Amino acid sequence: MWADVEIAYFSMEIAIAPEIPTYAGGLGILAGDTIRSAADLSVPMVAVSLVHRDGYLTQQLDAEGWQSEASVEWPIETEMEELSTRVEVSIEGRPVKIRAWKRDVVGVGNAVVSVLLLDTDLPENSEWDKHLTDKLYGGDDRYRLCQEVVLGIGGLRVLRALGCDKLRIFHLNEGHAALLTLGLLDEELERSGSEELTMDHVRKVHQKCVFTTHTPVAAGHDQFPMEVVQRVLGRPEMLAMKEVFCCEGLLNMTFLAMNLSRYINGVAKRHGETSQHLFAHYKIDSITNGVHAATWAAPSFQKLFDDHIPDWRSDNFNFRYAIGISTEALWEAHQAEKQQMLQFVKGLTSREFSSDLFTIGFARRATAYKRPELLLHDLDRLKHIGREHGTIQVIFAGKAHPRDDEGKKLIHQVVELADQLHPEILISWVPNYDMQLAKHLVAGCDLWLNTPKPPLEASGTSGMKAAINGVPSLSIPDGWWLEGCIEGVTGWSIGEDARIPELRKDGIRDATSLYEQLDQIILPLFHNQRDAYVNVMRHCIALNGSFFNTQRMMQQYVQKAYFS
């Protein structure tokens, strides 16, 4: 099998399955959905990540909404197959041994894409080195760079040791895997018999690599001081070829990946344009993200699709035929999933929820630019809306990074304000947002809310998952929603287009627009014109479900990036 693999997909996190907590959020979920669609389409691919023995984190919230974290224990031996292959990399001048665990992802036609998780917990390694692959996004610069040596250089060596000799494309999912290019340069250097790295070697590696950038936020791009780089890697040629490896005196993984990739893309049309502006010296295309439909369609909707669109799993474009599903059948499926969601959330929070109440879902990483507090900007206005149209339930979920104090304060702020909104608005922040909770929320809520500060939303995929289940979005016009929103047909927008500079940071204007959409359009439609609301749900599936899926996305990667 290894001899037939042509594409290697490298990502610091991959959400393989709910029981394998090797992901933090959207990047890992997207990677997992990408792999599943590659298997569905029989793309000759292998995926590489780290084992993350401690998972990302288990989130615990106290009564006031303050987050604390704990490690996640998961049974690696029962979820993954250990491979006998061992390779070695040099870190800080010492040898570090690496092994790999394998999990096969089987597609709809039984094609297989293997996921390899690299692991340094071996008796030959020092105690510090054993834990290099434990923590996802943990540690200081030194720890993170050592991890990226394992992922990039170690991952390439594992693939070569397994016999992946036909590999011709290496896809870097974000800059964390950029040191893979260093491993490829070493191969070219050895192949040429030269002792000195040249631009000819760089050009040859450039033809093999594809790079996807996922964030316009500066903090999302890994950067390392050169003294740390020299300590960890000890590569003097990196200083000699600063135009390839350095940016403003730092090893910037995004610039390194761009310098050595023949194809670069953002993850939505607007994000591609934003990235092109940020990185003007590079040609940046766009391939809009998607979601794996069969993973995120809830059981009631899977049955509905099986009854009305038999080929939906193998051809997601067939979702366009959802337009023929009756409003009664669609509403029945939605109500079934809403009740399942509320029961699941009750089990996590011990709170009683009602399936008769209009329910808004907001679930994403808890960080400042996602603005979870925007809905609560004017408490009196929000309470008035609840009195006018009936009690509203709002279910929040999302983890803050352990070092993101501002993100933690936002969770606390939402929980603290909940008492002031009762009984018109019932708010709950559900702890430990993961794949399992996400599957319930995106199918069971009546409306999906997304309020990022534009233009910082690269793409966003939670609203795409909701659309697969007929849940419309109310969202800032940024990321994918600029492409997915047909006003009043697939959902509704908050505020104005993010291209207008003076509107980008106007939270008051955004909050006002949010309230007006709820008060004047969405809630009257939901309560007084149920068939019309369900028709919006139907268009979510038919228009957005049929396009914003990883099947279409993977086909675009194959055509534009891999085999172009």
JOWO-V8058 format. One record per residue. RES is the residue in one small letter. PHI is phi in radians with two decimals (999 if undefined). NEAR is the number of other ideal C-beta (glycine too) atoms within 10 Angstrom. D_LAST is the distance of its C-alpha to the last C-alpha in whole Angstrom. Layout:
BEGIN
[[RES/PHI/NEAR/D_LAST] [RES/PHI/NEAR/D_LAST]]
END
This chain:
BEGIN
[[m/999/12/24] [w/-1.11/15/23] [a/-1.17/9/22] [d/-1.68/11/19] [v/-1.29/21/17] [e/-2.02/15/14] [i/-2.22/24/13] [a/-1.97/23/16] [y/-1.92/26/17] [f/-1.88/27/20] [s/-2.60/28/22] [m/-1.14/27/26] [e/-2.43/25/27] [i/-2.48/31/26] [a/-1.52/27/28] [i/-1.28/24/28] [a/-2.79/15/31] [p/-0.97/13/34] [e/-1.45/11/36] [i/-2.05/24/34] [p/-1.47/25/35] [t/-1.70/30/32] [y/-2.62/25/30] [a/-1.86/20/32] [g/-3.07/23/30] [g/-1.03/21/27] [l/-1.07/25/25] [g/-1.24/24/26] [i/-1.09/25/26] [l/-1.05/28/23] [a/-1.08/26/22] [g/-1.09/27/24] [d/-1.14/28/22] [t/-1.08/27/19] [i/-1.13/29/20] [r/-1.11/25/22] [s/-1.26/29/19] [a/-1.05/26/17] [a/-1.16/23/20] [d/-1.04/25/21] [l/-1.69/19/17] [s/1.01/14/18] [v/-1.32/23/14] [p/-1.32/17/15] [m/-2.20/28/16] [v/-2.28/27/19] [a/-2.01/26/21] [v/-2.28/27/23] [s/-2.61/30/26] [l/-1.91/28/29] [v/-1.36/23/32] [h/0.80/29/34] [r/-1.03/22/38] [d/-1.57/19/39] [g/1.09/20/37] [y/-1.66/24/36] [l/-2.93/23/40] [t/-1.67/17/42] [q/-1.62/22/43] [q/-2.13/12/47] [l/-2.09/19/49] [d/-1.45/11/52] [a/-1.10/6/55] [e/-1.66/9/54] [g/1.50/20/50] [w/-1.50/14/50] [q/-1.49/25/47] [s/-2.25/12/47] [e/-2.24/15/45] [a/-2.47/12/45] [s/-1.25/15/43] [v/-1.89/18/41] [e/-1.67/11/42] [w/-2.44/17/40] [p/-1.40/9/41] [i/-0.99/17/38] [e/-1.13/8/39] [t/-1.61/7/39] [e/-1.73/15/36] [m/-2.26/21/34] [e/-1.80/11/34] [e/-1.34/12/35] [l/-1.63/16/33] [s/-1.37/7/35] [t/-1.07/17/33] [r/-2.25/14/34] [v/-2.28/21/32] [e/-2.41/13/34] [v/-2.21/23/33] [s/-1.74/14/35] [i/-2.26/26/36] [e/0.96/14/39] [g/1.46/9/40] [r/-2.05/10/40] [p/-1.35/11/38] [v/-2.16/23/37] [k/-1.46/18/36] [i/-2.34/28/34] [r/-2.10/21/33] [a/-2.31/26/31] [w/-1.91/18/32] [k/-2.10/15/29] [r/-2.37/19/29] [d/-1.55/12/27] [v/-1.83/21/26] [v/-1.77/12/26] [g/-1.47/20/24] [v/-1.09/17/25] [g/-1.79/11/25] [n/1.31/8/26] [a/-1.22/16/23] [v/-2.13/14/23] [v/-2.07/26/21] [s/-1.55/21/24] [v/-1.91/26/25] [l/-1.89/26/26] [l/-1.93/24/29] [l/-1.47/24/30] [d/-2.50/25/34] [t/-1.86/27/36] [d/-1.38/17/39] [l/-2.27/13/41] [p/-1.09/6/44] [e/-1.26/12/43] [n/-1.58/19/42] [s/-1.17/12/44] [e/-1.05/6/45] [w/-1.15/13/43] [d/-1.16/21/40] [k/-1.03/18/41] [h/-1.74/17/40] [l/-1.09/26/37] [t/-1.83/25/35] [d/-1.47/20/37] [k/-1.91/20/37] [l/-1.39/23/34] [y/1.00/17/34] [g/-1.89/18/37] [g/1.37/14/39] [d/-1.65/8/39] [d/-1.00/15/37] [r/-1.07/15/38] [y/-1.09/16/37] [r/-1.12/20/34] [l/-1.17/22/32] [c/-1.07/24/34] [q/-1.00/27/32] [e/-1.27/24/29] [v/-1.13/22/29] [v/-1.08/25/30] [l/-1.14/25/27] [g/-1.33/28/24] [i/-1.32/24/26] [g/-1.10/31/28] [g/-1.07/29/25] [l/-1.08/27/23] [r/-1.17/21/26] [v/-1.11/22/27] [l/-1.08/25/23] [r/-1.14/16/24] [a/-1.15/16/28] [l/-1.39/20/27] [g/1.67/13/25] [c/-1.39/19/21] [d/-1.56/11/20] [k/-1.69/12/17] [l/-1.01/19/15] [r/-2.24/13/12] [i/-2.26/21/11] [f/-2.10/26/14] [h/-1.74/23/14] [l/-1.66/29/17] [n/-1.56/25/19] [e/1.34/24/21] [g/-1.38/25/22] [h/-1.03/25/25] [a/-1.70/28/23] [a/-1.10/28/22] [l/-1.20/30/24] [l/-0.92/29/22] [t/-1.11/28/20] [l/-1.16/21/24] [g/-1.11/20/24] [l/-1.17/23/21] [l/-1.11/21/22] [d/-1.05/17/25] [e/-1.10/16/24] [e/-1.13/18/22] [l/-1.09/16/26] [e/-1.16/9/28] [r/-1.14/10/25] [s/-1.41/14/26] [g/1.34/6/30] [s/-1.49/12/30] [e/-1.79/6/33] [e/-2.23/9/31] [l/-1.20/20/28] [t/-2.24/15/26] [m/-1.17/11/23] [d/-1.14/10/22] [h/-1.11/21/21] [v/-1.06/18/20] [r/-1.09/12/17] [k/-1.21/16/16] [v/-1.18/23/16] [h/-0.93/17/14] [q/-1.28/12/11] [k/-1.74/19/12] [c/-1.96/24/12] [v/-2.19/22/11] [f/-2.26/27/15] [t/-1.97/27/16] [t/-1.72/28/19] [h/-2.03/21/22] [t/-2.54/22/25] [p/-1.60/19/26] [v/-1.54/12/30] [a/-0.98/9/31] [a/-1.15/11/32] [g/-1.43/15/29] [h/-1.86/19/27] [d/-1.15/21/29] [q/-2.39/17/31] [f/-2.30/18/33] [p/-1.06/14/36] [m/-1.15/16/36] [e/-1.17/9/39] [v/-1.22/17/38] [v/-1.07/20/34] [q/-1.17/14/37] [r/-1.15/15/39] [v/-1.38/23/36] [l/-1.73/24/34] [g/1.05/12/36] [r/-2.00/17/33] [p/-1.08/9/35] [e/-1.14/14/32] [m/-1.19/19/30] [l/-1.34/12/33] [a/-1.25/11/33] [m/-2.05/18/29] [k/-1.09/11/30] [e/-1.15/9/27] [v/-1.68/20/25] [f/-1.81/24/27] [c/-2.01/17/29] [c/-2.47/17/29] [e/0.94/7/33] [g/1.38/10/34] [l/-2.14/16/33] [l/-1.48/24/30] [n/-1.73/20/28] [m/-1.14/25/25] [t/-1.16/26/23] [f/-1.15/22/23] [l/-1.05/25/22] [a/-1.11/27/19] [m/-1.16/23/18] [n/-1.10/22/19] [l/-2.05/25/17] [s/-2.17/25/14] [r/-1.46/16/11] [y/-2.35/21/10] [i/-2.26/24/13] [n/-2.49/23/14] [g/-1.56/27/17] [v/-1.94/27/19] [a/-2.84/27/20] [k/-1.01/17/20] [r/-1.14/27/23] [h/-1.11/30/22] [g/-1.06/20/19] [e/-1.16/15/21] [t/-1.10/25/24] [s/-1.13/26/22] [q/-1.08/16/21] [h/-1.20/11/25] [l/-1.20/15/25] [f/-2.10/16/23] [a/-1.14/8/23] [h/-1.47/7/22] [y/-2.08/16/18] [k/-1.56/11/15] [i/-2.10/21/15] [d/-1.67/15/13] [s/-2.46/23/15] [i/-2.30/24/14] [t/-1.20/25/18] [n/-1.02/27/19] [g/-2.61/30/21] [v/-2.30/29/23] [h/-1.43/25/24] [a/-1.01/29/26] [a/-1.19/21/28] [t/-1.31/19/29] [w/-1.74/25/30] [a/-1.24/28/32] [a/-1.23/25/36] [p/-0.92/13/38] [s/-1.13/22/39] [f/-1.36/25/36] [q/-1.05/16/35] [k/-1.14/13/38] [l/-1.04/24/38] [f/-1.20/25/34] [d/-1.04/13/35] [d/-1.28/10/38] [h/-1.96/16/36] [i/-2.38/21/32] [p/-0.96/11/32] [d/-1.70/13/28] [w/-1.11/25/27] [r/-1.21/19/26] [s/-1.48/14/24] [d/-2.50/13/23] [n/-1.14/27/23] [f/-1.07/15/23] [n/-1.19/19/26] [f/-1.00/25/28] [r/-1.04/15/28] [y/-1.34/17/31] [a/-1.09/25/33] [i/-1.07/13/35] [g/-1.62/10/37] [i/-1.31/22/38] [s/-1.19/12/42] [t/-1.10/15/43] [e/-1.12/10/45] [a/-1.15/15/43] [l/-1.18/21/41] [w/-1.16/17/43] [e/-1.09/12/45] [a/-1.12/23/42] [h/-1.12/23/41] [q/-1.11/13/45] [a/-1.07/19/45] [e/-1.27/24/42] [k/-1.13/24/44] [q/-1.13/14/47] [q/-1.09/18/45] [m/-1.08/24/43] [l/-1.13/22/47] [q/-1.16/13/48] [f/-1.13/17/46] [v/-1.14/22/46] [k/-1.05/14/50] [g/-1.13/8/50] [l/-1.57/14/48] [t/-2.07/15/50] [s/1.13/7/53] [r/-1.72/13/53] [e/-1.48/8/54] [f/-2.19/20/52] [s/-2.01/11/52] [s/-1.33/16/50] [d/-1.47/10/52] [l/-1.62/15/51] [f/-1.09/19/48] [t/-2.16/23/45] [i/-1.80/20/43] [g/-1.95/28/40] [f/-2.42/26/39] [a/-2.52/25/37] [r/-2.96/24/35] [r/-0.96/18/35] [a/-1.47/26/38] [t/-2.61/22/38] [a/-1.02/15/39] [y/-1.27/16/36] [k/-1.37/21/36] [r/0.87/20/39] [p/-1.11/24/41] [e/-1.43/17/44] [l/-1.06/20/43] [l/-1.03/25/45] [l/-1.76/19/48] [h/-1.07/17/48] [d/-2.21/15/51] [l/-1.14/13/53] [d/-1.12/9/56] [r/-1.11/16/53] [l/-1.16/24/52] [k/-1.11/17/55] [h/-1.07/14/56] [i/-1.08/20/53] [g/-1.12/21/54] [r/-1.20/12/57] [e/-1.24/12/56] [h/-2.03/18/54] [g/1.82/14/55] [t/-0.97/15/54] [i/-2.02/23/50] [q/-1.70/22/49] [v/-2.19/23/46] [i/-1.91/26/44] [f/-1.74/25/42] [a/-2.75/25/40] [g/2.61/25/38] [k/-1.78/26/39] [a/-1.65/22/39] [h/-1.03/20/38] [p/-0.92/17/41] [r/-1.73/9/41] [d/-1.65/17/41] [d/-1.12/11/44] [e/-1.15/11/44] [g/-1.09/22/41] [k/-1.14/22/44] [k/-1.14/18/47] [l/-1.13/24/45] [i/-1.05/25/45] [h/-1.02/18/49] [q/-1.08/14/49] [v/-1.12/22/48] [v/-1.13/19/50] [e/-1.15/14/53] [l/-1.37/17/53] [a/-1.00/18/53] [d/-1.10/8/57] [q/-1.25/13/57] [l/-1.67/19/55] [h/-1.24/12/57] [p/-1.75/9/58] [e/-1.19/17/56] [i/-2.17/22/52] [l/-1.80/20/52] [i/-2.08/21/49] [s/-2.47/19/48] [w/-1.75/25/46] [v/-1.49/22/45] [p/-1.34/19/44] [n/1.09/17/41] [y/-1.05/20/38] [d/-2.55/20/36] [m/-1.02/19/34] [q/-1.13/12/37] [l/-1.13/20/39] [a/-1.03/22/35] [k/-1.03/22/35] [h/-1.27/24/39] [l/-1.15/28/38] [v/-1.20/27/35] [a/-1.76/27/37] [g/-1.78/29/41] [c/-1.32/27/41] [d/-1.54/21/42] [l/-2.62/25/40] [w/-1.86/25/37] [l/-1.84/26/38] [n/-2.50/26/35] [t/-2.29/26/37] [p/-1.17/22/34] [k/-1.45/19/35] [p/-1.24/26/33] [p/-1.78/22/30] [l/-1.59/22/30] [e/-1.49/29/28] [a/-1.10/26/25] [s/-2.51/27/24] [g/1.50/24/27] [t/-2.24/25/26] [s/-1.10/26/30] [g/-1.14/30/30] [m/-1.18/29/28] [k/-1.10/28/29] [a/-1.08/31/33] [a/-1.08/32/31] [i/-0.99/31/30] [n/-1.73/27/34] [g/1.28/28/35] [v/-1.68/28/36] [p/-1.28/27/36] [s/-1.84/27/35] [l/-2.05/25/37] [s/-2.50/27/35] [i/-1.04/29/34] [p/-1.32/22/32] [d/-2.60/29/29] [g/1.02/29/26] [w/-1.15/30/25] [w/-1.16/28/28] [l/-1.09/22/27] [e/-1.64/17/25] [g/-1.62/23/27] [c/-1.52/20/30] [i/-1.93/14/32] [e/-0.95/11/36] [g/1.37/15/38] [v/-1.92/16/36] [t/-1.89/23/33] [g/2.68/28/35] [w/-2.48/24/37] [s/-1.83/21/36] [i/-1.87/26/38] [g/1.27/23/39] [e/-1.80/17/37] [d/-1.04/15/33] [a/-1.14/22/32] [r/-1.26/14/31] [i/-1.48/11/35] [p/-0.97/8/36] [e/-1.20/8/40] [l/-1.72/15/39] [r/-1.14/17/37] [k/-2.02/10/40] [d/-1.56/16/42] [g/-1.14/14/43] [i/-1.10/10/46] [r/-1.12/14/44] [d/-1.12/23/42] [a/-1.11/22/44] [t/-1.05/16/46] [s/-1.10/18/44] [l/-1.02/26/43] [y/-1.12/18/47] [e/-1.12/15/47] [q/-1.11/19/44] [l/-1.13/27/46] [d/-1.25/16/49] [q/-1.69/11/49] [i/-2.15/14/46] [i/-1.22/24/44] [l/-1.18/21/48] [p/-1.05/15/50] [l/-1.13/19/47] [f/-1.12/20/47] [h/-1.48/12/50] [n/-1.92/10/52] [q/-2.34/11/49] [r/-0.99/12/47] [d/-1.08/12/46] [a/-1.18/13/44] [y/-1.15/21/43] [v/-1.15/21/41] [n/-1.15/16/40] [v/-1.09/21/38] [m/-1.02/25/37] [r/-1.10/23/36] [h/-1.21/21/33] [c/-0.97/28/32] [i/-1.23/29/31] [a/-1.18/23/30] [l/-1.66/19/28] [n/-1.49/29/27] [g/-1.07/32/27] [s/-1.35/24/24] [f/-2.00/21/22] [f/-1.52/28/22] [n/-2.29/26/21] [t/-1.31/27/19] [q/-1.15/26/18] [r/-1.08/16/16] [m/-1.04/22/15] [m/-1.14/25/13] [q/-1.06/18/12] [q/-1.21/17/10] [y/-1.08/26/9] [v/-1.04/17/8] [q/-1.31/11/6] [k/-1.65/15/5] [a/-2.01/21/6] [y/-1.45/19/6] [f/-2.07/12/4] [s/-1.40/10/0]]
END
